[in-house]
Amino acid sequence: MWLERRVGVANLAYAFAAAALSLGVGSPTPWLLATSFVHYGLYVVTFHERRPASFAVFVRDALFFQTLAMVSLIGCYVVAWTGADGWSLITIVLGFGLATLASARLGWRRTYFAEELGILPPRRIRAFPYGTIPHPMIVGAVVGLLGVELYEPVRARWPWIIPMHVAGTRSIWRKRSSRRVA
């Protein structure tokens, strides 16, 4: 079934339940808490186990929940919008642009840890930003997140969301770094 292969029926059910809860209580907080951080858990558990049950399912689920998290952050920014903040927007574009470029340089499968999981052989990536910026995908993600944090209306309304995202990103970096040492 196309829906199961591409999105996951259980993932959709989970997202709909989170949306229903948020609508029921009249607040976006349950949605944000239930959907914004799932992908970090998927990454950490997969690294810990060193083998996903299915790489395709792992990538599908990680991509689904990472997309929900990014759409939710955009939603927070839009809902809190009181006017343009140039530094915030520039920082967001530069940060997430760097992360996107790093992902493009790695390729789809390496972005989702195929090398670390032993699915692809190790390969040194030398094209910018690799070789210039250490851990460019993680640095870019954190810079982009801090760009959202720079926007005071988001920070005032959801003071916990960006620190939790940065903590999740840090946990991925720690797991990824420990893989290379082990």
C-alpha positions, 0 to 999 in steps of 0.5 A, spaced: 500 500 500 502 506 497 500 510 504 504 505 508 510 505 504 511 512 504 508 515 510 506 509 515 499 508 517 501 508 524 505 515 523 498 518 521 494 515 526 499 518 531 499 525 528 491 525 528 491 523 535 496 529 537 492 534 532 485 531 536 488 532 543 490 539 541 484 541 538 480 538 544 484 542 549 484 548 544 492 549 545 498 547 540 502 545 546 500 537 546 501 537 538 508 540 539 510 536 545 507 530 541 510 531 534 516 535 535 521 531 538 520 524 535 525 524 530 530 525 535 528 519 539 528 514 532 535 517 531 538 515 538 534 508 538 537 506 532 544 508 533 544 505 540 541 498 536 546 499 531 541 496 526 534 498 524 529 493 523 528 496 516 532 501 513 526 504 509 522 504 515 527 508 519 528 513 514 520 513 512 519 515 520 524 519 521 523 523 515 515 524 517 517 526 524 522 531 522 517 534 517 512 535 522 517 538 527 519 543 521 512 544 519 510 546 526 516 550 527 514 554 521 507 554 524 510 557 531 513 563 527 507 564 523 502 564 529 507 568 533 508 573 527 508 581 529 512 583 523 519 581 520 525 580 524 531 581 519 536 577 524 532 572 525 530 570 518 537 571 516 539 566 521 534 561 519 535 561 512 543 561 513 542 555 518 537 551 515 541 552 508 547 550 511 544 543 513 540 542 507 547 543 503 550 538 507 545 533 506 545 534 499 553 533 499 552 527 503 546 524 499 540 521 501 542 515 504 548 517 508 544 523 511 540 518 514 546 514 517 546 508 512 554 509 513 554 509 520 549 503 520 553 499 515 549 499 509 554 503 505 561 503 505 565 509 509 566 515 504 570 521 505 566 527 503 570 533 501 566 538 498 564 544 501 561 545 507 565 538 509 572 539 510 571 547 512 565 546 517 565 541 522 559 537 523 555 542 518 549 538 518 548 539 525 551 546 526 546 548 520 540 545 524 542 549 531 544 555 527 537 555 524 534 553 530 537 559 534 534 563 528 527 561 530 529 563 538 532 570 536 524 571 534 522 574 541 514 572 539 516 565 538 521 565 544 515 568 549 510 564 547 514 557 547 520 558 551 521 551 551 521 549 544 528 551 541 532 549 547 528 542 547 530 541 539 537 543 541 538 538 546 535 533 541 540 535 536 546 535 541 543 528 543 544 526 535 551 529 535 553 525 541 551 518 539 554 519 532 560 521 535 560 516 540 559 511 533 566 513 530 570 512 537 567 505 538 
